């Protein structure tokens, strides 16, 4: 907008305010990306100011936090209990399988090494928490054999205990989530692409088959839970990045098809990260993109929320604690990462600070 356009727009807005604003009130309006704020000052009439909204930054800013203290890796697995994120396993730059395990305290911005994962070293596993314990299983071992064992972690004693093997076939790159008192694991690859889902009840140490995923078979999907509904989507099916989106209602054991990404092709991806903050879900990374997308379940809609400010990557680990999202580790080609990034959806993005 040039100076003449700004002047004309300002006069247009000022005229509206003079007609409609009342003493003691504030008038705010926008025309052609120019916002006018006019207020009546007691005894002084109207005062006015304007600003262009052409360059307004999107909400959602990233901040570099304390780097992961273990070796850089991709395809780790983890979970969150309270205000602590727990993560481990994965594969380093030499494709060696790992079993070390770590805790990140978001309040202190510190990492602490814990007891090694109880099973064999692996990557492409999956994890979830139920109550005050976490669970990790499946994945690929040092020989790239697919696994189906599961292990429970107790943070109060820093110990691992093997629990019942996963109810489905041995697999890699499954997706998982928690609803209520049960964990859920499904999709993945066992030599074929999969769409089956299973629930785990820690109280009985039993797996039960539930309704299969409503969309196509896939690996590398993402999930988050909002208000008791689990949302699952994206991933790869025989080389095709998927863009459908489904909600799982555990109370009725049904999948509900939601709006897919027909008008937002860049959302379709695999091996991305996702987390829920408040009443919205967020998706980023995977398949060479850094765009951050926000999902509004009330309106079943997607909107852009800026860009991830670290390096492009896939196979990272994402989680949310105290109203903020986090992304760490992952890979881009042969490179492995150990950086940690914090996402705040309430403030405007400022890429100059990193």
Buried (B, 14 or more C-beta within 10 A) or exposed (E): EEEEEBEBBBEBBBEBBEEEBEEEEEBEBBBBBBBBBBBBEEEEEBEBEBEBEEEEEBBBBBBEBBEBBBBBBBBBBBBBBEEBBBBBBBBBEEEEBBBBBBBBBBEEEEBEEBBBBBBBBBBBBBBBBBEEBBBBBBBBBEEEEBBBBBBBBBBEEEEBEEBBBBBBBBBBBBBBBBBEEBBBBBBBBBEEBBBBBBBBBBEEEEBEEBBBBBBBBBBBBBBBBBEEBBBBBBBBBEEEBBBBBBBBBBEEEEBBEBBBBEEBEEBBBBBBBBBBBEEBBBBBBBBEBBBBBBBEBEEEEBBBBBBBBBBBBBBBBBBBBEEBBBBBBBBBEEEBBBBBBBBBBEEEBEEEEE
